[in-house]
Amino acid sequence: MKPDDFKDIELDFSAVRVDREWKAKRYDQWRAGELSADDAAAFADWLIRGIRVSRVTAIEPSFARRVKNFAGAVARHVRTGRRKVSAEVAAERLAICRGGCEMFNSKRVSCRHKKCGCNLKLKTTWADQECPLSKWSKGIGSAN
């Protein structure tokens, strides 16, 4: 595993709770080719495990963050005329989320993305809303 294999992956070490500075420094050393072969192999192994784990166990936004995000979504929805999409479009949006999105929480039918955290049964019906991962976009809907 070489640093070039990860050139398209942007890593954010702010979410890592332990040894944040060390891991960021180690990553920079690895990218620059400054690690020994054994250290580089061990770091690449850790990196691959970390990427797999982060995709599987996305951490949900805090309650306060979800409230803030939802309040913003409601304000935007009201400001744009409270337009809704058809039931077919809403069902299609929800199917996209359920169909393998790593941020989908099936127990709460919500999004785990830090810019979202919303109840998707509601959010997918609002025409002015879009997926924070760009899996579905704003749609044209009718006013209430």
FIKOLZA-1660 file (N, C-alpha, C; in steps of 0.1 Angstrom, whole numbers, plus 5000, padded with zeros to 4 digits):
% residues 144
   i   px   py   pz ch aa at
   1 5008 4988 5000  A  M  N
   1 5000 5000 5000  A  M CA
   1 5009 5012 5000  A  M  C
   2 5007 5021 4990  A  K  N
   2 5015 5033 4989  A  K CA
   2 5007 5045 4991  A  K  C
   3 5013 5057 4994  A  P  N
   3 5005 5069 4996  A  P CA
   3 4997 5073 4984  A  P  C
   4 5002 5070 4972  A  D  N
   4 4994 5073 4960  A  D CA
   4 4981 5066 4959  A  D  C
   5 4980 5054 4966  A  D  N
   5 4967 5047 4966  A  D CA
   5 4956 5055 4973  A  D  C
   6 4960 5065 4981  A  F  N
   6 4951 5072 4989  A  F CA
   6 4950 5087 4985  A  F  C
   7 4955 5090 4973  A  K  N
   7 4955 5104 4968  A  K CA
   7 4942 5110 4967  A  K  C
   8 4931 5102 4964  A  D  N
   8 4918 5108 4963  A  D CA
   8 4910 5108 4976  A  D  C
   9 4916 5103 4987  A  I  N
   9 4909 5103 5000  A  I CA
   9 4914 5114 5008  A  I  C
  10 4905 5122 5013  A  E  N
  10 4908 5133 5022  A  E CA
  10 4905 5129 5036  A  E  C
  11 4916 5129 5044  A  L  N
  11 4914 5124 5058  A  L CA
  11 4912 5136 5067  A  L  C
  12 4904 5134 5077  A  D  N
  12 4901 5144 5087  A  D CA
  12 4904 5137 5101  A  D  C
  13 4915 5141 5107  A  F  N
  13 4919 5135 5119  A  F CA
  13 4913 5142 5131  A  F  C
  14 4904 5152 5129  A  S  N
  14 4898 5159 5140  A  S CA
  14 4888 5150 5147  A  S  C
  15 4883 5140 5140  A  A  N
  15 4873 5130 5146  A  A CA
  15 4880 5119 5154  A  A  C
  16 4893 5118 5152  A  V  N
  16 4900 5107 5160  A  V CA
  16 4903 5113 5174  A  V  C
  17 4898 5105 5184  A  R  N
  17 4899 5110 5197  A  R CA
  17 4912 5109 5204  A  R  C
  18 4920 5099 5200  A  V  N
  18 4933 5096 5207  A  V CA
  18 4944 5100 5198  A  V  C
  19 4954 5106 5204  A  D  N
  19 4967 5109 5196  A  D CA
  19 4964 5116 5183  A  D  C
  20 4956 5126 5182  A  R  N
  20 4952 5132 5170  A  R CA
  20 4965 5138 5163  A  R  C
  21 4973 5145 5171  A  E  N
  21 4985 5152 5165  A  E CA
  21 4995 5141 5159  A  E  C
  22 4997 5131 5167  A  W  N
  22 5006 5120 5163  A  W CA
  22 5002 5114 5150  A  W  C
  23 4989 5111 5149  A  K  N
  23 4984 5104 5137  A  K CA
  23 4985 5113 5125  A  K  C
  24 4982 5126 5127  A  A  N
  24 4983 5135 5116  A  A CA
  24 4998 5137 5111  A  A  C
  25 5007 5138 5121  A  K  N
  25 5021 5139 5118  A  K CA
  25 5026 5126 5111  A  K  C
  26 5021 5114 5116  A  R  N
  26 5025 5102 5110  A  R CA
  26 5020 5101 5096  A  R  C
  27 5008 5105 5093  A  Y  N
  27 5002 5105 5080  A  Y CA
  27 5011 5114 5070  A  Y  C
  28 5015 5126 5075  A  D  N
  28 5023 5134 5067  A  D CA
  28 5036 5128 5064  A  D  C
  29 5042 5121 5074  A  Q  N
  29 5055 5114 5071  A  Q CA
  29 5053 5103 5061  A  Q  C
  30 5042 5096 5063  A  W  N
  30 5040 5084 5054  A  W CA
  30 5038 5089 5039  A  W  C
  31 5030 5100 5038  A  R  N
  31 5028 5106 5024  A  R CA
  31 5041 5111 5018  A  R  C
  32 5050 5116 5026  A  A  N
  32 5063 5121 5022  A  A CA
  32 5074 5110 5020  A  A  C
  33 5070 5098 5023  A  G  N
  33 5080 5087 5022  A  G CA
  33 5091 5086 5032  A  G  C
  34 5088 5093 5044  A  E  N
  34 5098 5094 5054  A  E CA
  34 5098 5082 5064  A  E  C
  35 5089 5073 5063  A  L  N
  35 5088 5062 5072  A  L CA
  35 5096 5049 5067  A  L  C
  36 5101 5041 5076  A  S  N
  36 5107 5029 5072  A  S CA
  36 5097 5020 5066  A  S  C
  37 5101 5009 5059  A  A  N
  37 5092 5000 5052  A  A CA
  37 5082 4994 5062  A  A  C
  38 5088 4990 5074  A  D  N
  38 5079 4983 5084  A  D CA
  38 5069 4993 5090  A  D  C
  39 5073 5005 5093  A  D  N
  39 5064 5016 5098  A  D CA
  39 5054 5020 5088  A  D  C
  40 5058 5021 5075  A  A  N
  40 5049 5024 5065  A  A CA
  40 5038 5014 5063  A  A  C
  41 5042 5001 5064  A  A  N
  41 5033 4990 5062  A  A CA
  41 5023 4990 5074  A  A  C
  42 5028 4992 5086  A  A  N
  42 5019 4992 5098  A  A CA
  42 5010 5004 5097  A  A  C
  43 5014 5015 5093  A  F  N
  43 5006 5027 5092  A  F CA
  43 4995 5025 5081  A  F  C
  44 4999 5019 5070  A  A  N
  44 4989 5017 5059  A  A CA
  44 4979 5007 5064  A  A  C
  45 4983 4997 5071  A  D  N
  45 4973 4987 5077  A  D CA
  45 4963 4994 5086  A  D  C
  46 4969 5003 5095  A  W  N
  46 4960 5011 5104  A  W CA
  46 4950 5020 5097  A  W  C
  47 4956 5026 5086  A  L  N
  47 4948 5035 5078  A  L CA
  47 4936 5028 5071  A  L  C
  48 4939 5017 5065  A  I  N
  48 4928 5009 5059  A  I CA
  48 4918 5005 5069  A  I  C
  49 4922 5000 5080  A  R  N
  49 4912 4996 5091  A  R CA
  49 4904 5008 5095  A  R  C
  50 4910 5019 5097  A  G  N
  50 4904 5031 5101  A  G CA
  50 4893 5036 5091  A  G  C
  51 4897 5035 5078  A  I  N
  51 4888 5040 5068  A  I CA
  51 4875 5030 5067  A  I  C
  52 4878 5017 5068  A  R  N
  52 4867 5008 5068  A  R CA
  52 4858 5010 5080  A  R  C
  53 4863 5012 5092  A  V  N
  53 4856 5014 5104  A  V CA
  53 4848 5027 5103  A  V  C
  54 4854 5038 5098  A  S  N
  54 4847 5051 5098  A  S CA
  54 4835 5050 5088  A  S  C
  55 4836 5042 5078  A  R  N
  55 4825 5041 5068  A  R CA
  55 4814 5033 5074  A  R  C
  56 4817 5024 5083  A  V  N
  56 4807 5015 5088  A  V CA
  56 4800 5021 5100  A  V  C
  57 4808 5027 5109  A  T  N
  57 4803 5033 5121  A  T CA
  57 4803 5048 5121  A  T  C
  58 4796 5054 5113  A  A  N
  58 4795 5068 5112  A  A CA
  58 4789 5073 5126  A  A  C
  59 4796 5083 5131  A  I  N
  59 4791 5089 5144  A  I CA
  59 4780 5099 5141  A  I  C
  60 4769 5097 5147  A  E  N
  60 4758 5107 5145  A  E CA
  60 4761 5120 5151  A  E  C
  61 4755 5131 5145  A  P  N
  61 4757 5144 5152  A  P CA
  61 4750 5144 5165  A  P  C
  62 4755 5153 5174  A  S  N
  62 4749 5154 5187  A  S CA
  62 4735 5159 5186  A  S  C
  63 4728 5158 5197  A  F  N
  63 4714 5163 5197  A  F CA
  63 4713 5178 5194  A  F  C
  64 4722 5186 5200  A  A  N
  64 4723 5200 5198  A  A CA
  64 4725 5203 5183  A  A  C
  65 4734 5196 5177  A  R  N
  65 4737 5198 5162  A  R CA
  65 4725 5194 5154  A  R  C
  66 4719 5183 5157  A  R  N
  66 4707 5179 5150  A  R CA
  66 4696 5190 5151  A  R  C
  67 4694 5195 5163  A  V  N
  67 4684 5206 5164  A  V CA
  67 4687 5218 5156  A  V  C
  68 4700 5222 5156  A  K  N
  68 4704 5234 5149  A  K CA
  68 4702 5231 5134  A  K  C
  69 4707 5219 5129  A  N  N
  69 4705 5216 5115  A  N CA
  69 4690 5216 5111  A  N  C
  70 4682 5210 5119  A  F  N
  70 4668 5209 5116  A  F CA
  70 4661 5223 5116  A  F  C
  71 4665 5231 5125  A  A  N
  71 4660 5245 5126  A  A CA
  71 4663 5252 5113  A  A  C
  72 4676 5250 5108  A  G  N
  72 4680 5257 5096  A  G CA
  72 4672 5251 5084  A  G  C
  73 4669 5238 5084  A  A  N
  73 4662 5232 5073  A  A CA
  73 4647 5237 5073  A  A  C
  74 4641 5239 5085  A  V  N
  74 4628 5244 5086  A  V CA
  74 4627 5258 5081  A  V  C
  75 4637 5266 5085  A  A  N
  75 4637 5280 5081  A  A CA
  75 4638 5281 5066  A  A  C
  76 4647 5273 5060  A  R  N
  76 4649 5273 5045  A  R CA
  76 4636 5268 5039  A  R  C
  77 4629 5258 5044  A  H  N
  77 4617 5253 5039  A  H CA
  77 4606 5263 5039  A  H  C
  78 4605 5271 5050  A  V  N
  78 4594 5281 5051  A  V CA
  78 4598 5293 5041  A  V  C
  79 4610 5297 5041  A  R  N
  79 4615 5308 5033  A  R CA
  79 4613 5305 5018  A  R  C
  80 4613 5293 5014  A  T  N
  80 4612 5289 5000  A  T CA
  80 4597 5285 4996  A  T  C
  81 4588 5288 5005  A  G  N
  81 4574 5285 5002  A  G CA
  81 4568 5272 5006  A  G  C
  82 4575 5265 5014  A  R  N
  82 4570 5252 5020  A  R CA
  82 4566 5242 5008  A  R  C
  83 4574 5242 4998  A  R  N
  83 4571 5233 4987  A  R CA
  83 4575 5219 4990  A  R  C
  84 4567 5209 4985  A  K  N
  84 4569 5195 4987  A  K CA
  84 4570 5188 4974  A  K  C
  85 4577 5177 4974  A  V  N
  85 4578 5169 4961  A  V CA
  85 4567 5159 4961  A  V  C
  86 4565 5152 4950  A  S  N
  86 4555 5142 4949  A  S CA
  86 4559 5130 4958  A  S  C
  87 4549 5122 4961  A  A  N
  87 4551 5110 4969  A  A CA
  87 4561 5101 4962  A  A  C
  88 4561 5100 4949  A  E  N
  88 4570 5092 4942  A  E CA
  88 4585 5096 4943  A  E  C
  89 4587 5110 4943  A  V  N
  89 4600 5115 4944  A  V CA
  89 4605 5113 4958  A  V  C
  90 4596 5115 4968  A  A  N
  90 4600 5113 4982  A  A CA
  90 4604 5099 4985  A  A  C
  91 4596 5090 4979  A  A  N
  91 4599 5075 4981  A  A CA
  91 4612 5072 4974  A  A  C
  92 4615 5078 4962  A  E  N
  92 4627 5075 4955  A  E CA
  92 4639 5080 4963  A  E  C
  93 4638 5092 4969  A  R  N
  93 4649 5098 4977  A  R CA
  93 4652 5089 4989  A  R  C
  94 4641 5084 4996  A  L  N
  94 4643 5076 5008  A  L CA
  94 4649 5062 5004  A  L  C
  95 4645 5057 4992  A  A  N
  95 4651 5045 4987  A  A CA
  95 4666 5046 4985  A  A  C
  96 4670 5058 4980  A  I  N
  96 4684 5060 4978  A  I CA
  96 4691 5059 4991  A  I  C
  97 4686 5065 5001  A  C  N
  97 4692 5065 5014  A  C CA
  97 4692 5051 5020  A  C  C
  98 4682 5044 5019  A  R  N
  98 4681 5030 5024  A  R CA
  98 4689 5021 5016  A  R  C
  99 4692 5024 5004  A  G  N
  99 4699 5015 4995  A  G CA
  99 4714 5014 4996  A  G  C
 100 4719 5016 5008  A  G  N
 100 4733 5014 5009  A  G CA
 100 4741 5026 5013  A  G  C
 101 4735 5037 5016  A  C  N
 101 4742 5049 5021  A  C CA
 101 4748 5046 5034  A  C  C
 102 4761 5049 5036  A  E  N
 102 4768 5046 5048  A  E CA
 102 4764 5055 5059  A  E  C
 103 4757 5066 5057  A  M  N
 103 4753 5075 5067  A  M CA
 103 4738 5073 5071  A  M  C
 104 4732 5063 5066  A  F  N
 104 4718 5060 5069  A  F CA
 104 4716 5053 5082  A  F  C
 105 4708 5057 5091  A  N  N
 105 4705 5051 5104  A  N CA
 105 4691 5044 5102  A  N  C
 106 4691 5031 5101  A  S  N
 106 4678 5024 5098  A  S CA
 106 4669 5024 5110  A  S  C
 107 4675 5025 5122  A  K  N
 107 4666 5025 5134  A  K CA
 107 4658 5038 5136  A  K  C
 108 4664 5049 5133  A  R  N
 108 4657 5062 5134  A  R CA
 108 4653 5068 5121  A  R  C
 109 4656 5061 5110  A  V  N
 109 4653 5066 5096  A  V CA
 109 4658 5080 5095  A  V  C
 110 4671 5082 5098  A  S  N
 110 4677 5095 5098  A  S CA
 110 4691 5094 5092  A  S  C
 111 4697 5106 5090  A  C  N
 111 4710 5107 5084  A  C CA
 111 4720 5109 5095  A  C  C
 112 4732 5103 5094  A  R  N
 112 4742 5105 5104  A  R CA
 112 4752 5115 5100  A  R  C
 113 4751 5122 5088  A  H  N
 113 4760 5132 5084  A  H CA
 113 4760 5144 5093  A  H  C
 114 4772 5149 5096  A  K  N
 114 4773 5161 5105  A  K CA
 114 4765 5173 5101  A  K  C
 115 4763 5174 5088  A  K  N
 115 4755 5186 5083  A  K CA
 115 4740 5183 5082  A  K  C
 116 4736 5171 5086  A  C  N
 116 4722 5167 5085  A  C CA
 116 4717 5162 5099  A  C  C
 117 4716 5149 5100  A  G  N
 117 4710 5143 5112  A  G CA
 117 4695 5144 5113  A  G  C
 118 4689 5147 5101  A  C  N
 118 4675 5149 5100  A  C CA
 118 4667 5136 5099  A  C  C
 119 4654 5137 5103  A  N  N
 119 4645 5126 5101  A  N CA
 119 4642 5126 5085  A  N  C
 120 4646 5115 5079  A  L  N
 120 4645 5114 5065  A  L CA
 120 4631 5112 5059  A  L  C
 121 4622 5107 5068  A  K  N
 121 4608 5106 5063  A  K CA
 121 4602 5119 5061  A  K  C
 122 4607 5129 5068  A  L  N
 122 4602 5143 5066  A  L CA
 122 4611 5150 5055  A  L  C
 123 4624 5150 5057  A  K  N
 123 4633 5157 5049  A  K CA
 123 4631 5154 5034  A  K  C
 124 4629 5141 5031  A  T  N
 124 4628 5137 5017  A  T CA
 124 4615 5142 5010  A  T  C
 125 4606 5147 5018  A  T  N
 125 4594 5153 5012  A  T CA
 125 4595 5167 5008  A  T  C
 126 4605 5174 5014  A  W  N
 126 4606 5189 5011  A  W CA
 126 4614 5191 4999  A  W  C
 127 4609 5199 4990  A  A  N
 127 4615 5202 4977  A  A CA
 127 4628 5209 4978  A  A  C
 128 4630 5218 4988  A  D  N
 128 4642 5226 4989  A  D CA
 128 4653 5219 4996  A  D  C
 129 4652 5207 5000  A  Q  N
 129 4662 5199 5007  A  Q CA
 129 4670 5191 4997  A  Q  C
 130 4683 5188 5001  A  E  N
 130 4692 5179 4993  A  E CA
 130 4700 5171 5002  A  E  C
 131 4705 5160 4997  A  C  N
 131 4714 5151 5005  A  C CA
 131 4728 5158 5007  A  C  C
 132 4733 5158 5019  A  P  N
 132 4746 5164 5021  A  P CA
 132 4758 5157 5013  A  P  C
 133 4755 5145 5009  A  L  N
 133 4765 5137 5001  A  L CA
 133 4762 5138 4986  A  L  C
 134 4752 5146 4982  A  S  N
 134 4748 5148 4969  A  S CA
 134 4743 5135 4962  A  S  C
 135 4736 5127 4970  A  K  N
 135 4730 5115 4964  A  K CA
 135 4717 5117 4958  A  K  C
 136 4710 5128 4963  A  W  N
 136 4698 5133 4956  A  W CA
 136 4698 5148 4958  A  W  C
 137 4691 5155 4949  A  S  N
 137 4692 5170 4949  A  S CA
 137 4678 5176 4952  A  S  C
 138 4679 5189 4952  A  K  N
 138 4666 5197 4954  A  K CA
 138 4657 5193 4942  A  K  C
 139 4644 5193 4946  A  G  N
 139 4634 5189 4935  A  G CA
 139 4624 5200 4934  A  G  C
 140 4617 5200 4923  A  I  N
 140 4606 5210 4921  A  I CA
 140 4594 5204 4927  A  I  C
 141 4587 5211 4935  A  G  N
 141 4575 5206 4941  A  G CA
 141 4564 5217 4941  A  G  C
 142 4553 5213 4947  A  S  N
 142 4541 5222 4947  A  S CA
 142 4540 5228 4961  A  S  C
 143 4534 5240 4961  A  A  N
 143 4532 5247 4974  A  A CA
 143 4521 5240 4982  A  A  C
 144 4522 5241 4995  A  N  N
 144 4512 5234 5003  A  N CA
 144 4498 5240 5001  A  N  C
% end
